[in-house]
Amino acid sequence: LQMLEQQVVGGEQAKNKDLKEKHKHRKKYADERRLQLVAALQNSNEDSSDWVLLNVYDSIQEEVRAKSKLLEKMQKKLRAAETEIRDLQSEFELEKIDYLSTIRRLERDLMLFQQLLDQVQSLVRRDCNYSNLEKIKRESVWDEESGCWKIPEPVIQKTRLP
């Protein structure tokens, strides 16, 4: 029961180090990509404005054409950046939905096991140490090496009258 509670808190694959590492790598890549896009846009804005200022135009129409081309180029970059941002946001939203569905499923499983334990507890003999679930929970110990709970062995305590 405690193991299921830990899985609910940490997700279905809370112990899956590969999944955690993959998620961390994706997030790091997304952050780096976002920073690169911001830097590229800032650099292109600075470079292109200098380029426009350094050019000498023969007529106003030539200047308008050059600035229009520059504007179109910047709009394409902006649309590409916005598309990239939407893609990343949708990817993270899908992961979030997946995590939430996993948590909901594990909560339902936990409720099922809890109800089963409540029903079965009345069937356990009173002279068995498993008749008191709270005592079993207190005596159980988590083993880090094996990654599982060490619970006491079932013992039937027979009392004899003199």
VOVEXZA-336007 format. One record per atom (N, C-alpha, C, O, CB): residue in three letters; x, y, z. Coordinates in steps of 0.001 Angstrom, whole numbers, plus 524288, in hexadecimal, padded with zeros to 5 digits. Glycine has a CB too. Example, Ala and Ser with C-alpha at 12.3 -4.5 7.8 and 13.67 -1.06 7.14 Angstrom:
<sites>
ALA833867E9C681E78ALA8300C7EE6C81E78ALA833907F31C81E78ALA8379C7F30982111ALA82C2C7EE8782356SER832327F73681BA8SER835667FBDC81BE4SER832648001E81EBESER834618047281F67SER837047FDAA8165D
</sites>
This chain:
<sites>
LEU8033E7FB5580000LEU800008000080000LEU80368804E880000LEU8025A808AC7FD33LEU7FC5180000804BFGLN80783804C580335GLN80B05809448036CGLN80DF3809DD7FE45GLN80EF880E377FC7FGLN80EE7808B4807FCMET80F458057A7FBEBMET811F6805B47F6E8MET80E738083F7F2D5MET8104B80B5C7EFAAMET813A0800307F520LEU8096C806F67F2E0LEU805C28095D7EF3CLEU8053680F307F057LEU804CA812547ECB9LEU80069806AD7EF8EGLU805378109E7F54FGLU804DC8162D7F69CGLU809868191A7F475GLU808F381D687F265GLU8047D816F57FC87GLN80E2A816CD7F4EBGLN812D6819657F2D9GLN81299819D47ECEAGLN8145181DBB7EAB1GLN817C78166E7F47CGLN8107D815D87EA5CGLN810078161D7E4B0GLN80C2E81A537E31BGLN80CF881CF47DF29GLN80E5A810D97E275VAL8080181B027E624VAL8042581F0F7E4E6VAL806A8824657E579VAL805D4827D57E236VAL7FF4281E9D7E87AVAL809B5825207E992VAL80C2982A317EA7DVAL8103882B5A7E64DVAL8108582FC67E46FVAL80EAF82A5A7EFEBGLY81353827867E4CCGLY81780828747E113GLY81621827337DB82GLY81955828257D80DGLY81C168256F7E28FGLY8119E825287DA71GLY8102C8239E7D52FGLY8112881DD97D461GLY813BB81B4F7D78CGLY81328826CF7D12AGLU80F1D81BD37D028GLU80F6B816387CF34GLU81518814707CEB4GLU81687810377D081GLU80C5D814C87CA44GLN81836817A47CC4BGLN81D99816207CB70GLN8213E819AB7CE80GLN824FE81BC87CC5CGLN81EED816467C5A0ALA8201D81A4D7D389ALA8232E81DCA7D6D6ALA828CA81BE57D753ALA82C5881F0E7D807ALA820B481E437DC3CLYS829A3816C97D6F7LYS82EDE814A87D7A7LYS831BA8140A7D27CLYS83646812797D272LYS82E9780F757DA6BASN82F38815347CE35ASN83188814867C915ASN8354C8190A7C810ASN833AD81D4D7C687ASN82D418143A7C4C7LYS83A54818107C8EDLYS83E4181C2E7C861LYS83EE781DE17C2BBLYS83FF4822737C1AALYS8437881A577CA86ASP83E4681A327BF14ASP83EC481B897B988ASP83A9281F6C7B7EFASP83BA3823217B50FASP83E6B8169A7B61FLEU835CB81E947B9CELEU83181822247B885LEU83276827897BADCLEU8318082B827B852LEU82C4781FF07BA7CLYS8345C827A97BFB9LYS8358682CB77C22FLYS839CE82F897BF31LYS839778343D7BE3FLYS8372A82BF77C7EFGLU83DDC82C9D7BDB4GLU8423382EFB7BAE4GLU84067830FF7B589GLU84203835337B3D6GLU846AE82B057BA40LYS83D1882DFE7B2EDLYS83B0882F9E7ADD7LYS837D0834957AE61LYS8383C838267AB2FLYS837B482B3E7AB68HIS83496834CA7B275HIS831558396B7B358HIS834C883E287B484HIS833CF8426D7B287HIS82D71838767B7E6LYS838CA83D667B7B9LYS83C5C841B17B90BLYS83F35843997B42ELYS83FEF8484B7B373LYS8405583FF37BD3CHIS840D583FEA7B0D4HIS843A0841497AC02HIS84019844577A852HIS841C28482C7A5F0HIS845AF83C587A946ARG83B2E8429A7A7DDARG83776845637A47EARG8369A84AF57A660ARG8368684EA47A349ARG8323B8427C7A44CLYS835F784B807AB70LYS83507850B47ADA0LYS839C6854337ACC4LYS83941858C47AB5CLYS833BB850587B381LYS83E6B851FB7ADA3LYS84334854FD7ACD3LYS843AF8569F7A719LYS8451185B147A5F2LYS84809851C97AE84TYR84287852FA7A379TYR842C58542979DE5TYR83EE48587879C86TYR8402585C097998DTYR841A884F3A79AA0ALA83A2E8582179EB3ALA8362E85C1079D91ALA837E58616B79F87ALA837348655779CD4ALA830EE85A867A010ASP83A1E861947A434ASP83BFD866987A647ASP84074868CC7A2FDASP8409B86D797A1DFASP83DC8865F37ABF7GLU8441B8655F7A171GLU848748672D79E2FGLU8467C8692E798EEGLU8483F86D36796FCGLU84C6D862C179D58ARG842D68664F796B3ARG840B3867D479198ARG83DEC86D16791F0ARG83E698706678E7CARG83CE98639F78F8EARG83AFB86DC579632ARG83832872BA796F0ARG83C1B8773379770ARG83B5C87B577951CARG834A08727B79BD5LEU840428766679A74LEU8443F87A7879B0FLEU846FA87B99795E2LEU848238801D794B7LEU84847878D979F2FGLN848058778B792C2GLN84A708785578DA8GLN846F187B8378A0FGLN848C387EF67873FGLN84BB38731978B24LEU841DB87A4C78A32LEU83E3587D2F786E2LEU83DF3882EE78879LEU83DE68866778526LEU838C187ABA78727VAL83DC9883E078D86VAL83D9F8894E78F68VAL8429F88C2978DDAVAL8426B8909778BFFVAL83CE18897B79570ALA84719889A178E9BALA84C1788C1678D2EALA84C6788D0B7874BALA84E3A8912578592ALA850B5888A778EF6ALA84A9E8893B7843BALA84AC8889DD77E88ALA8475688E6177CCAALA848D38916B7795EALA84910884D077BCDLEU842C388ED077F22LEU83F558932577DB5LEU841B78986377F3DLEU8416189C2B77C4ALEU839FE8927E7804AGLN844188989C783CCGLN8468E89D8278576GLN84B2789EDF781E9GLN84BCA8A35B7804EGLN8486589D1D78B30ASN84E5889AEE780B7ASN852D589BE077D43ASN8511089D74777CDASN8534D8A0FC7756CASN8564B896FE77CF2SER84D0E89AD5775D6SER84B4189C1877095SER848D28A18B7707DSER8494B8A45B76C9DSER8474B897FC76EA8ASN8463C8A304774B9ASN8440A8A850774F7ASN848628AC54774EBASN848058B0437722EASN840A18A903779DFGLU84C848AB62777EEGLU850D78AF1E77827GLU853BD8AF41772F4GLU854DB8B372770E1GLU854A28ADB777C9DASP854F18AAA8770DEASP857E38AA6A76BF5ASP854CC8ACB976768ASP856E78AFAD76440ASP859618A4C476AB9SER84FE18AB5E7671CSER84CC78AD28762AESER84BC78B307762FCSER84B998B5A675EF5SER847998AA3376273SER84B208B51E767AFSER84A428BAC37680ASER84F378BDB576667SER84EF28C1D5763F2SER8489F8BC5276DADASP853C68BB7C767D6ASP858AB8BDE176618ASP8591E8BD8C76027ASP85ACF8C13D75D93ASP85D6A8BB32768B9TRP857958B91675E10TRP857DC8B8507586DTRP854708BC437559ETRP855F98BE5C75192TRP856388B2BF756F9VAL84FC88BD4C757BFVAL84C408C1097554EVAL84E7B8C685755B0VAL84DF88C9A475211VAL846D48C0CF757D7LEU850F78C7AE75A1DLEU8530A8CCF475ACELEU857EC8CDEF75781LEU858E88D258755DCLEU854458CDE676085LEU85AF28C9D97568DLEU85FC98CA90753A3LEU85EE48CB1774DC5LEU862168CD6374B01LEU863698C610754ADASN85AA38C90374BEEASN859968C95574650ASN857D08CECE744CFASN854EA8D16D7479CASN8556E8C54E744B6VAL859AD8D05C7404DVAL858058D55C73E1DVAL8547F8D40A7397CVAL855F78D113735FFVAL85CDD8D8E973C6CTYR84FE48D6467398ATYR84C118D4F273593TYR84BB28D94F73192TYR84C488DDEA732D4TYR846B88D3E67380EASP84AB68D7C372CBBASP84A1E8DB8D72889ASP844BC8DE17728B2ASP844198E2A272741ASP84B038D8F472340SER840D98DB1072A7CSER83B9F8DD5472AADSER838D38DB3A72F7DSER83A8B8D78573204SER8387C8DC157259AILE8347A8DDBC730A0ILE831508DC2873520ILE82EF68D6C47341DILE82E898D396737B1ILE82CEF8E03B7363DGLN82D6C8D5BE72F36GLN82B2E8D09D72E04GLN82F178CC3572F01GLN82D978C806730D8GLN829568D07372854GLU834018CD1672DD3GLU8380C8C92F72ECCGLU8389D8C831734AEGLU8392F8C3BD73666GLU83D518CAF872C70GLU838748CC507379FGLU838CF8CBD073D51GLU834088C8EA73F75GLU834888C59F742EDGLU8394A8D14673FE8VAL82F6F8CA2373D65VAL82AA38C78173F16VAL82AF88C1AF73DCDVAL829868BE6974103VAL825C48C9FD73C72ARG82CDC8C0617391EARG82D5F8BADB737ACARG831258B80273B4EARG830038B3B473D1FARG82F3A8BA58731FFALA835928BA6573C58ALA839798B7EB73FBDALA8373F8B71E7453AALA837F68B2FC74793ALA83E838BB4573FFELYS834988BB0774736LYS8325D8BA9674C78LYS82DC98B6C474C85LYS82CE98B41F75071LYS830948BFF874E75SER82AE48B67274847SER8269E8B2A6747E9SER828C38AD12747FASER826A98A9A674A9FSER8235F8B394742E4LYS82D098AC34744FDLYS82F7D8A70E7450ELYS8316D8A5B274A87LYS830D08A14D74C61LYS834078A6D974124LEU833BE8A98974D06LEU835A48A8B375256LEU831148A77D75601LEU831798A40C75956LEU838AF8AD8875449LEU82CD28AA4A75564LEU828288A96675897LEU825FD8A3EA757B3LEU8249A8A13B75B71LEU823F28AD827575EGLU825AE8A23F752CCGLU823D089CF87519EGLU8275D898D77540AGLU82589894EB75623GLU8237889C2774BB2LYS82C70899CB753B7LYS8303189622755FCLYS82F62895B575BE3LYS82F5E8916D75E13LYS835D7897DC754C3MET82EB989A2175E61MET82DDF89A2A76412MET828A28979876580MET82839894F676981MET82E0989FD67662EGLN824B88985F76243GLN81FA6895F076352GLN81FFE89000762D4GLN81D9388D28765DDGLN81B768981675F91LYS822FE88E2375F03LYS823C58887D75E6ELYS826878864E76341LYS82508882367654ALYS826F9887437596DLYS82A82889087650ALYS82D4988746769BCLYS829A48874976E75LYS829C8883BA771B0LYS8321388AC776ACCLEU8267588B3E76ECFLEU822C688B957732BLEU81ED888718772FALEU81DC0884A9776F9LEU81FE4890DC77316ARG81CBD8860076E60ARG81907881A676DD3ARG81BA087C7376F27ARG819478791D771B3ARG816CD8817676839ALA8207E87BC876D68ALA8234F876EC76EA6ALA8241B8766077489ALA8237287224776B7ALA828A4876C876BD2ALA8258587AAA77714ALA8264B87A8877CC3ALA821218796677F8CALA821028765778341ALA8289E87FC677EB9GLU81CEA87BCF77DCCGLU817CE87AE578037GLU816178753877F72GLU813E0872DC78300GLU813AE87EA677DE8THR8171A8730977ADATHR815C886D91779D3THR818EF869F777D62THR816D78663B77F93THR816C786C3077408GLU81DE986B1977DEEGLU8214A867FF7815EGLU81F528683678703GLU81F298643A789B2GLU826FE869F878111ILE81DDD86CC9788C0ILE81BD886D6E78E16ILE816CA86A6078EC5ILE81613867C0792BDILE81AEE8734378F56ARG8134886AAE78AF9ARG80E58867BD78B56ARG80F52861E078B7BARG80CCB85F0978E6DARG80AC286913786B8ASP8130D8600F7883CASP8145585A7C7882EASP8165E858AE78D82ASP814C28549E78F84ASP8186785955783EDLEU819E285BB978FB9LEU81C0085A50794D7LEU817C385A657990CLEU81791856F179C64LEU8207185E0779657GLN8146985E51798DDGLN8103C85EA079CB2GLN80C7D85A0979C2CGLN80AC6857DB7A019GLN80D4B863BF79C20SER80B358588F79766SER807A085423796A9SER80A2E84F0C79871SER8078E84BAB79AA3SER805F3853B5790DFGLU80F4184E7A79786GLU81204849C679947GLU811EA8495779F38GLU810DD8452A7A15CGLU817B3849D07974FPHE8130484DB27A1DEPHE812F284D9A7A793PHE80D6184CE37A99EPHE80C9E84A7A7ADB5PHE81556852A77A9C9GLU8099184EE67A6E3GLU8041784E317A87FGLU8028F8486F7A816GLU7FFD5846667AB7CGLU800638519A7A517LEU8044D845D17A3F2LEU803308403E7A358LEU805BB83D127A7BBLEU8035D839737A9D4LEU8051D83E4979DFEGLU80A8E83E777A917GLU80D2983BC47AD68GLU80A3A83CA37B281GLU809A1839077B5A1GLU812D683DA37ADF2LYS8086A841647B355LYS8057F842A07B818LYS8007783F737B856LYS7FF1B83D5C7BC73LYS80443848847B85BILE7FDB783F157B3FCILE7F8DB83C077B3C5ILE7FA02836487B4E3ILE7F70C833AF7B7A4ILE7F62B83CA07AE59ASP7FE57834517B2BDASP7FFD982EE57B3A5ASP800FC82DF27B96CASP7FF4782A067BB9FASP804A482D797B055TYR803D9831827BBE0TYR804FF830F77C172TYR800088311D7C4AFTYR7FF6E82E067C852TYR808B8835417C33BLEU7FC818349F7C370LEU7F7A8835017C670LEU7F44D8301A7C5CFLEU7F1EE82E4B7C995LEU7F48F839D27C4BFSER7F41982DFC7C120SER7F106829317C05DSER7F37B824A47C357SER7F0B5821537C570SER7F097827D87BA7ATHR7F8A58247C7C384THR7FB53820697C67FTHR7FA19820ED7CC4ETHR7F91D81D097CEF4THR80146820AF7C596ILE7FA29825AA7CE3BILE7F8F0826977D3C3ILE7F354824FB7D4EBILE7F24F8227F7D8E8ILE7F9CA82C677D536ARG7EFBC826597D188ARG7EA41824E37D266ARG7E99381EF57D26AARG7E6C381CD47D5AFARG7E6C0827577CE2EARG7EC2981C4D7CEC0ARG7EBC2816A37CE85ARG7EE07814257D36DARG7EBC58107C7D593ARG7EE898148C7C9ABLEU7F281816237D535LEU7F4E5813FE7D9E7LEU7F192815137DEBDLEU7F159811D67E24ALEU7FA5A8163E7DAA1GLU7EF068198C7DEE7GLU7EB8281AB17E348GLU7E6EE816DE7E352GLU7E551815197E77EGLU7E97B8205F7E2F5ARG7E4D3815937DEC0ARG7E093811B97DE76ARG7E27980C607E03BARG7DFB7809A37E311ARG7DE61811627D8DCASP7E73280ADC7DE92ASP7E95E805DE7E038ASP7EA2B805C47E621ASP7E90A801DE7E8B4ASP7EE8C804CD7DD67LEU7EC1D80A147E83ALEU7ECEA80A6E7EDE0LEU7E7C3809DB7F0C7LEU7E783807227F4BCLEU7EF8480FA27EF51MET7E3B680C577EEE3MET7DE9380BE67F163MET7DCA38063E7F124MET7DA72804497F4F2MET7DA9580F9E7EEBDLEU7DD69803A17ECC1LEU7DBD97FE2A7EC41LEU7DEB47FAC17F03ALEU7DC467F7967F2E9LEU7DCE87FC317E6B4PHE7E3D47FB657F09APHE7E6D47F8387F440PHE7E55E7F96A7F9E8PHE7E5377F5E97FD32PHE7ECA67F9197F36CGLN7E4507FE507FAFEGLN7E2B17FFBF80046GLN7DD777FD278019BGLN7DCCF7FB27805EEGLN7E244805C1800D0GLN7D9CD7FD2A7FDFEGLN7D4C27FAA67FEF3GLN7D5677F4BB7FF7DGLN7D2D17F248802B8GLN7D0E77FBEB7FA82LEU7D8D37F27A7FC5ALEU7D9DC7ECDD7FCDBLEU7DC1F7EB9C80238LEU7DA877E7D6804BCLEU7DDA07EB037F88CLEU7DFDA7EED0803F4LEU7E21F7EDF780919LEU7DDFE7EE6C80D61LEU7DDF67EB4F8110BLEU7E6897F1DC80A12ASP7DA947F23380CF4ASP7D6717F2D8810DAASP7D2DC7EE1681100ASP7D1357EC6C81533ASP7D33E7F7C580FB4GLN7D1A77EBE280C6FGLN7CE427E75080C38GLN7D1017E26980E3EGLN7CEA47DF4781106GLN7CC617E66F806A6VAL7D5ED7E1C080CDDVAL7D8C87DD0680E46VAL7DA677DD168140AVAL7DB007D8F48166BVAL7DD9A7DC6C80ACBGLN7DB1B7E1A88163EGLN7DCE97E20781BADGLN7D92F7DF4281F69GLN7DAF17DCEF8233CGLN7DD807E7C281D48SER7D4297DF7381E6ASER7D06D7DCD7821D8SER7D0DA7D6E38216FSER7CF0F7D425824F5SER7CADE7DE9582088LEU7D3267D4D681D48LEU7D3BC7CF3581C92LEU7D8AA7CCFB81F22LEU7D9337C83D81FB1LEU7D3C97CDF4816D7VAL7DC367D068820A9VAL7E10E7CEAA8231EVAL7DFF07CD27828C5VAL7DD197CFDB82B8EVAL7E5537D2FC822D7ARG7E2377C8CE82A63ARG7E1537C6F482FB5ARG7E34B7CAED833A4ARG7E72F7CD99832B7ARG7E3FE7C1AA83095ARG7E0997CB4A83802ARG7E20A7CF2283BFEARG7E72C7CDC883EB0ARG7E9CF7D141840B6ARG7DDBB7CF9384009ASP7E8A17C8C683EBFASP7ED887C75384153ASP7F23C7C7BF83DA4ASP7F6847C60C83F04ASP7ED237C1C484375CYS7F17C7CA01838F1CYS7F5B67CAE78352DCYS7F77E7D096835A9CYS7F4507D4158368ACYS7F3E37C9A582F6EASN7FC937D17983515ASN7FE937D6DB83571ASN7FCB47DA4A830EFASN7FD3E7DF0F8313DASN804867D6CF83590TYR7FA897D81082CC8TYR7F8897DB1B82865TYR7F2FE7DD188294ETYR7F0C07DF9C825DFTYR7F8AF7D7DB8237DSER7F0CA7DC0882DC9SER7EB827DE0082EDBSER7EBA17E3D783012SER7E79B7E67582FC7SER7E9067DAFC83372ASN7F0327E5E08316DASN7F0CB7EB748329AASN7F4407EDEA82E62ASN7F90B7ED9A82EA7ASN7F3347EC4F83836LEU7F1CB7F05682A83LEU7F4C97F28D8261ELEU7F8297F72C827BCLEU7FC627F7F382592LEU7F1177F43E821CCGLU7F6607FA3582B77GLU7F97D7FEB682D3CGLU7FEA37FCE482FA7GLU802B77FF4C82ECEGLU7F65F802058313CLYS7FE717F8B0832A1LYS8032E7F689834F5LYS806DC7F491830B1LYS80B977F55D83106LYS801D47F214838CCILE804BD7F20982CBAILE807EC7F02382857ILE80A797F4BD8258BILE80F0B7F47082412ILE8048C7ECE982474LYS8079D7F8ED824CFLYS809D57FD9A82243LYS80E4E7FFD28257ALYS812518015982350LYS80598801D282176ARG80DA68000282AA0ARG811C98021F82E09ARG816A57FEAA82DF2ARG81B03800A882E34ARG80FC8802A9833B1GLU815F47F99282D95GLU81A587F5F382DBEGLU81CF87F53582866GLU8213F7F3088281CGLU818847F0BB82FCCSER81A7F7F6F582445SER81CC27F66A81F0BSER8211E7FA6081E43SER820DF7FEC682031SER818877F71A81ACFVAL825277F8B481B5DVAL829BD7FC0381A7DVAL82AFE7FC0C814ACVAL82AE07F7FB8121DVAL82E887FA0F81DBATRP82C33800AC81298TRP82DAB8012E80D13TRP8336B7FFC180C72TRP836C2801C780F40TRP82C9E806D580B07ASP8348F7FC45808C1ASP839E17FA98807A3ASP83BB57FD52802ADASP839B87FC4B7FE6CASP83A377F48880711GLU83F7E800CB80345GLU8416F803E27FED4GLU844268006E7FAC3GLU84394801537F612GLU8453D80820800C3GLU847087FC907FC7EGLU84A0A7F9567F8E1GLU846817F63E7F535GLU8475C7F6237F07AGLU84D907F5A07FBE7SER8428A7F3BC7F76ESER83F1C7F0907F428SER83A977F3BA7F1E5SER838127F2047EE2CSER83CFD7EC017F747GLY8398B7F8527F41AGLY835587FBA77F220GLY82FEE7F98C7F353GLY82C4D7FA3A7F03EGLY835EA7FC557EC57CYS82F607F6FB7F7CFCYS82A3D7F4F97F93DCYS829A57F5147FF33CYS82D627F60F8020FCYS829727EF557F716TRP824F57F410800EFTRP823BA7F41780682TRP825027EED3808E6TRP824017EABD80693TRP81DF27F5728076CLYS827367EEF580D81LYS828167EA40810A8LYS823CE7EA3E814D0LYS823D87ED688186FLYS82DD07EA2281335ILE820267E6A581437ILE81BD17E664817EDILE81C887E19581B65ILE81EEB7DDBD819C7ILE816707E63581507PRO81A787E1D28201EPRO81B257DD65823AAPRO818627D88282197PRO814707D8D081EDBPRO819117DEC78291DGLU81A8D7D41F822F4GLU8183B7CF2182170GLU813237CE4D82474GLU812B47CFF4828F3GLU81C1A7CA8B82276PRO80F447CBC182202PRO80A777CAA7824DFPRO80B677C69682925PRO80DDD7C28D82843PRO806337C8C582120VAL809657C7C182DC0VAL80A177C4458323AVAL804D47C37F834D4VAL801F57C73E835C1VAL80E2B7C67E8362DILE803947BEA0835FFILE7FEC77BD7D838CFILE800537BC7C83E77ILE803737B90683FA4ILE7FBBF7B8B18365EGLN7FE167BF8E841DFGLN7FF577BF3184776GLN7FB167BC2484A41GLN7F6CD7BE1C84B34GLN7FFF67C4B4849EDLYS7FC577B76884B83LYS7F8857B42084E2ALYS7F93C7B4BD8540DLYS7FD887B4498562ALYS7F9187AE4B84C7DTHR7F4F87B5C18567ETHR7F52F7B63F85C27THR7F2BF7B14D85E7FTHR7EEA97AF7085CC5THR7F2477BB5685E15ARG7F5647AF4986274ARG7F3777AA8D864FDARG7F1C47ABDC86A85ARG7F4707AE9986D6EARG7F7B17A63486503LEU7ED767A9E586BC2LEU7EB837AAA88710DLEU7EDD17A6808749ELEU7EE687A20287303LEU7E5797AA7C8712EPRO7EF1E7A7EC87967PRO7F1507A40687D0BPRO7ED357A00D87ED0PRO7EE6A79C89881DCPRO7F3A77A6C4881D8
</sites>
